[in-house]
Amino acid sequence: MAGGEDRLLDVRGMKCPMPVLRTRRELAAMRSGDILQVLATDPKAPDDIAAFCQETGQEVLSSGEADGEFRLRLRRR
């Protein structure tokens, strides 16, 4: 698998549907194998982003929450 570059996308403070739209745009600009870390505060963002990844074949490597902040790690396919 090519790539492997890490990027950070900070969508804290944004409400649905912006976290998913920004994630989609960022992933589209990445190469296969690159890793995207997403920081979000919208409680719907983890489920929405996971559903988007499932529909588009992207891989969710991890998803967690601490103090109202959600962190997701995604791999571009």
Secondary structure, DSSP 8 states (H G I E B T S, - for coil): -----EEEEE-TT--TTHHHHHHHHHHHTS-TT-EEEEEE--TTHHHHHHHHHHHHT-EEEEEEEETTEEEEEEE--
